[in-house]
Amino acid sequence: MVIGLLVVLALSAPADAAYQPDLQSAAAAASLDESAIRKVIADYAKAIENKDVELFKSVKPNLSADEEKRARNAFASIQSQVVKITFLSIDMKEHQAVVKVTRRDTINGSIPGAFPQTFTLSKGRTGWVIDEIGR
């Protein structure tokens, strides 16, 4: 009789009662990831402004020797640089993200213009990092 009652109760429960995703937790996690991604991009801009190769390498750890050399040469050739990033979109899928921005630099006091940039990021054990930088 008890087993019969349990079967009836189980069958009478709404179909969607079996799984209730915690949307609030998912949204909070997405928000934390988005904040972390924005910080990585902000640190990228800060690395350029401060001519900080080590910070640059921390946000883009796969920086090749050639890319590092180009960054050092660019940093040496510029007296001052201000980087303004405007986020257009952040598209996250699991541990990958594609971030589209508009970047406007002020170099040695002049503004050469704004240009689009696309960042591909991945999330590892230590957090989000830039894998690729493109236009």
Order of alpha helices (4+ residues) and beta strands (2+ residues): alpha-alpha-alpha-alpha-beta-beta-beta-beta
